[in-house]
Each structure stands twice: as C-alpha cells, then as structure tokens.
Amino acid sequence: MNRIEQSLRNTATRLKRPLLLTAVLALSLAYAPLTAFQDDHALLINASPSLPHWAFWLDRHAVPQRGSLIFFEPPRSDLLARHFGKKPHLFGKRVLGMPGDVVTHRGSRVFINGHLVATTKPVTRLGVPLARGPQGRVPERCYYAGSHHPDGFDSRYAAIGFVCAGQILGSGRTIL
C-alpha cells in the first residue's frame, strides 16, 4: 500500500465517528418536523369514478374554498352500507356551496345561488330510491359537496346532505 492510499484510509477512519454522529443528530433533528408533517398531511388514492383523478394530497388544516376538494367521512346509513360496505372509505368531493349560499331544487336540477350545479337521479345503480338532498341556506361550518359525475353520490342526496366541519378530514389537491 502506498503512502497516498494509507493517508486516505487514515482520514476515512478518523472521519467515521464524526460523520456517524452528525448523521444521527441530523436524523433526530429532522424527525420532529417530519412527524408533524405526517400528522397534518396524507396521500390518498381514489377508487371512485366520481372524480377524474386517482391520487390526492390531503392537508388536514387547509380551509375549504369554493371549488376545492374536501375529503370527509360520509354519514352512516343502510343506503351507504349497501353500496359502499359497512365501513365506507373517505369521500372526496368538490366544494360547490359555501356557508350562506342558497340551495334550491327544481325537478331533478340542483341550483346554488341560482346557478345549476347538478342533476339528481331517482334511484341508485342498484335500484334503491334516492331522496333529494337539503335545500335552503348552507349552514355555518358546512358545505354543499359534489362532483360533475352523473352517478356521484354527494350533497344532492339526503343520505349525504351538507358536509359539516366534524366530518371533514381536510382539503386536498390533485397530484395524479
């Protein structure tokens, strides 16, 4: 072994311990912010055709805005259990109506502040009758959530209704 190789080997030996200690310190310092980030964010995969994208980034503290995506736990009901199982996954829908907006129904058409936002169907894909969703002013801390998909199961039906703060896990954005 020549002198240069020996010198490199000695340097590497001397640096191992400080490099290892630096790596341990860096990982421990990065752990808390990463844990906090993980508590506030999540990657969600969409299994439903009601939204055209299949992956979303969830931010648990983002305030829903008109047009933004919200992810929420749907209310429990026999209708939901029959179509989505006893423990349905999160629903992801667009915010179409904000607190204070006015929802009206004319036949199968649903309007928010006079603008057409959706149409309803009389029965589900399994033939179960569907009751129309809520009408009137959207309550504080609640939203009218929906999609443009004709088979979307959302606020246009009573089984979902307005989506309120206690149900919402966060707001999301499309990533794929």
N, C-alpha and C positions, 0 to 999 in steps of 0.2 A: 504494500500500500504506500503510495507516495505521500508527500507532505500535504498537498492540497486536499487529497481525499481524507486524510487524518484530521485536518483542520475543520473540514465540513462536518465530519462525524462528531467532533467535539462540540462544535457550535450547535448542532441539532440536539445533542444530549443536554446541553445547558439550557436550551430553549423549551424543551418538552414540558417541564413543570410549569413555567410561567404561562405558556400557551394553554395548557390544560386548565390552569386556574382562571385565566382570562375567559375561556370558553364557558366554564361553569358559572362564573359571575355574569357573563352576558346572557346566558340562558335563564338564570334566576331573575335578572332584571327584566327580561322580555316576557316572563311567564305571567305576571300580573296583568299587563296590558292585553296580552293575548287571551287570557281568561275572561277579562271584562268584555273584550270584543266578541268572544264566543257567546257570552251571556246575552248580548244585545243583537246578535245577527245570526242568520241561518241560511243555508242553501236549501231551496225547496224544489222538488221535482213534480211537475204537473202530470196527472194521469187522466185528466178530463179533456174532452174536445171543446169545452165551452170557452177556453182561452187558447189563442193560436200558438202560444209559446210553450216550451216544455221545462225551462229552468228559470228560477227567480231568486233574487237576493232579497231576503227579508230583513228589515230594520225595525226592531221592536219599539223604537222611540220616535219614528217618523210620524208626523201628524198627517192624517189623511187629507188629501186635497181633491177637488173635483177632477175626475179623470185618472187619479192614481189607483193603483192596485191595493186592495186590502185582503188580508188573509185572516179568516175567522173560523171559530168553531160553530157549526150550524146547530140550531136548536134540536133537541132530541124529539123524535116523533115516530109513530108507526110508519108513516109515509117515507121518511128518510131511511129508517131501518130496512124497509122492504127494497128500496132502490140502491142504497149505499152500504148496507150492513149495519150491525148493531153499534159499531164504533166508526162512524164515517170519518174520513180524513178531513183535514182543513179544506175549506172552500176558499177559492181565490176569485175575486170579482172586482170590477172597476167601480169606483165611486161615481154614481150618476146623479145623486141628490145629496145635498148638504143640509145640515140643520137649518130649519126655517124655510126651505124650499117647499112647494106645494105639489103633491102627487094627486093626479086625477086619473080615472079610468073612463073610457068611452068605448063600450063594446069590448073588443079584445085588445084595444090600444091603450098604452100607458103613457101619460104625459107628466113631465116635471116642468113646472112654471110655464105650461102651455106648449112645450116642445116635446114631440114624440120621441120616446126613448126605447120603447119595447112593445112587443105584442105578446099576448098570452095564448096558451093552448088550453083546451077544455080538459084534456086527460094527459097523463104521463105516457111514456113509451110502453109501459105495462098495462095501460088502460085504466089506471086509477084516477078518479076525478080530482081536479085541481081547483082549489078555492083562490079567488083573486087576492092579491096582496093588499097591504094597507093603503088607504087614501088619506089625504089631508096634509097638514104641515109635518115635516120631518122633525121629530123631537130633538132637543139639545143632546149632544154626545151620541147621536145616531146618524146613520147614513142609509140612503137607498143604494143598494149594490146590485150590479147586474152585468150582463155581457150582451154582445150582439148575436150570439149563437141562438138559433131558434129553439133549441132544446135546453138552453141554460136554465138551471134551477136556482133562482135568486129571489130578490125582493119583490118581483112581480107576483109571487105566490105567497099565500098566507103562511105556509109551512116554514118559510124563511123570514118573511117580514122585514122590518127595518133591522139593520145590523148596528148594534149599540156597543159602546166602548168596552163593556165587560166581556164581549165575545171576541174582540179584535186582538190578534196576536201581534200585528204590525202591518206596516205598509211595505210593499215590495216593488222591485223593478226588474224588468225582463233582462236576462243575460244571455239566453239562447232560445 
